[in-house]
């Protein structure tokens, strides 16, 4: 129906379209079937341009101007599919990064590392991937698409695997962390109670000791007073009733 150049252009478009669809589906699964808007929009643009191209080829067969314009449409549609592939990767990475940050803040880094020992190693690759993405935006040639392909096949899978494991076990881990936190709080309350009781007992003991010391001091004071100031006794005679001496 079409010449070989047109057919090759359509085949290139189909390859990129299929990859974009696969990545978008993967991104939607990660995001809980949430639509990846930017990537879907790019596929819509690609579909529109493909329709424009085939319309020209069918309505104006043999017209070289129409043929050249159709090739432009097909090339643009293929580029839109490539953009959709990239948007799908960006969307997955942004979603997972945000989710991991929220989970780490909720559970605490120490708990996350205890339950998922490779957490630090895997998440450290995120900055590496982000650097690669940033570098790819400076190159609009095939190198950019190659960078995203490497991200998908070599870098991204470990992060995606960690996310899936953490997401599937989130409720159990959260419950265990909450139980540990509650146990620590109960232990701390018990420690606080023991310390409080100890302080109360110490205060009672000190008070008793102080009162005992005060009592001893007062007794010694009375003794010294009576010793230094003995009482005087007056003698009376029977005859006169007057004191003698």
Order of alpha helices (4+ residues) and beta strands (2+ residues): alpha-alpha-alpha-alpha-alpha-alpha-alpha-alpha
